[in-house]
Amino acid sequence: MGPIAEEVAGSFEGKSVRFVEFDFTTDESKKKALADAQALGVAGTYAKHAPQTGFALVYNTKTQKVVGKLNASKDAAAWTAKLNKDLGGA
């Protein structure tokens, strides 16, 4: 994850939020990303969006739905506000 995503992830520490990065750089990293998505139970969403880059999805594991999308940004406060909104205040 980039520095903004890492900063935002830190602000959600201790809450029911998990930040996962899928790396599409090499064939090996793509295989690992798919295996990680399968292990997390998000393989369908992964398949729909891979190998797109430059954004983060907000995924509700209870409903199995994407509830938000964060585009590449240099504004951690905007990401945090959007995540709080998408997650209902996490």
C-alpha positions as CSV (number, residue, x, y, z in Angstrom):
1,M,0.0,0.0,0.0
2,G,1.1,3.5,-0.6
3,P,1.8,6.0,2.2
4,I,-1.7,7.5,2.2
5,A,-3.3,4.1,2.4
6,E,-0.9,3.1,5.2
7,E,-1.8,6.4,7.1
8,V,-5.5,5.7,6.7
9,A,-5.1,2.1,7.8
10,G,-3.4,3.3,10.9
11,S,-6.4,5.4,11.8
12,F,-8.7,2.3,11.7
13,E,-6.4,0.1,13.9
14,G,-8.4,-1.8,16.5
15,K,-11.6,-1.5,14.5
16,S,-13.4,-4.2,12.4
17,V,-11.5,-3.1,9.3
18,R,-8.9,-5.0,7.3
19,F,-6.7,-3.5,4.7
20,V,-5.4,-5.9,2.0
21,E,-3.2,-5.2,-0.9
22,F,-3.2,-7.3,-4.1
23,D,0.0,-7.0,-6.0
24,F,-0.2,-7.5,-9.8
25,T,3.5,-6.7,-10.6
26,T,4.7,-10.2,-11.5
27,D,3.1,-13.6,-12.4
28,E,4.2,-14.9,-9.0
29,S,2.6,-11.9,-7.1
30,K,-0.6,-12.3,-9.2
31,K,-0.8,-16.0,-8.1
32,K,-0.3,-15.0,-4.5
33,A,-2.9,-12.2,-4.8
34,L,-5.5,-14.7,-6.1
35,A,-4.6,-17.2,-3.3
36,D,-5.0,-14.4,-0.7
37,A,-8.3,-13.4,-2.2
38,Q,-9.6,-17.0,-2.1
39,A,-8.4,-17.4,1.5
40,L,-10.3,-14.2,2.4
41,G,-13.5,-15.3,0.7
42,V,-13.4,-12.4,-1.8
43,A,-12.3,-14.3,-5.0
44,G,-15.4,-13.2,-6.9
45,T,-14.8,-9.5,-6.3
46,Y,-11.1,-10.0,-6.9
47,A,-11.8,-11.6,-10.3
48,K,-14.2,-8.8,-11.3
49,H,-11.6,-6.0,-10.5
50,A,-8.2,-7.6,-11.2
51,P,-5.8,-6.4,-12.5
52,Q,-7.0,-2.8,-12.3
53,T,-5.0,-0.5,-10.1
54,G,-5.1,2.9,-8.6
55,F,-8.1,2.4,-6.2
56,A,-9.2,0.6,-3.1
57,L,-12.5,-1.2,-2.7
58,V,-14.5,-1.1,0.6
59,Y,-16.0,-4.6,1.0
60,N,-18.5,-5.8,3.5
61,T,-17.7,-9.4,4.3
62,K,-21.1,-10.0,5.9
63,T,-23.1,-8.9,2.8
64,Q,-20.4,-10.0,0.3
65,K,-20.8,-6.6,-1.5
66,V,-18.6,-3.7,-2.4
67,V,-19.9,-0.8,-0.4
68,G,-17.5,1.9,-1.6
69,K,-14.5,2.7,-3.8
70,L,-11.6,4.9,-3.0
71,N,-9.7,6.4,-5.9
72,A,-6.0,7.2,-5.8
73,S,-5.6,10.2,-3.6
74,K,-3.0,12.2,-1.7
75,D,-5.6,13.3,0.9
76,A,-5.7,10.9,3.9
77,A,-8.4,12.9,5.6
78,A,-10.7,12.5,2.5
79,W,-10.1,8.7,2.4
80,T,-10.8,8.4,6.1
81,A,-14.0,10.4,5.8
82,K,-15.1,8.3,2.8
83,L,-14.3,5.0,4.6
84,N,-16.2,6.1,7.7
85,K,-19.2,7.0,5.5
86,D,-19.0,3.7,3.5
87,L,-18.6,1.6,6.7
88,G,-21.3,3.4,8.6
89,G,-18.8,4.8,11.2
90,A,-16.8,1.5,11.6
